[in-house]
Amino acid sequence: MRNFLGIVFIVLSSTVSLAQTQLEYKLEKNAIFTVKQNAEQTITQELDGASHILTNKINGILEFKVLEVRDTTYKIALEFKES
C-alpha cells in the first residue's frame, strides 16, 4: 500500500510540474506596448573618513512595436519616448 501511494504521489506531482514549464504570450503584428520605468540609484562612498552619498533618479518611457511575427520569434522595434 505504501508503494502504491508513493507511485500515485510521484505521478501526480510530475504532471503538475509539467504544466508549469511554459509561459507565453502571443503577440500580434503592429501591437504597441508602452513601459514606464522609474529607478533610483544610491551610491555611498567613503574616502579618508568622509562619507559621500550620490543619488541618481532615472526615469523613462519605452515603446515596443511588433513589426513582424515569425514561427517562434518576433521582430520588435524599440523607441525611447522620454528620458
Protein Blocks (a to p, Z undefined) as FASTA:
>chain_A
ZZmmmmmmmmmmmmmmmmmmbccddddehiacdddddddddddddeehiacddddddddd
dddddfbdcfkbccdddddfbZZ
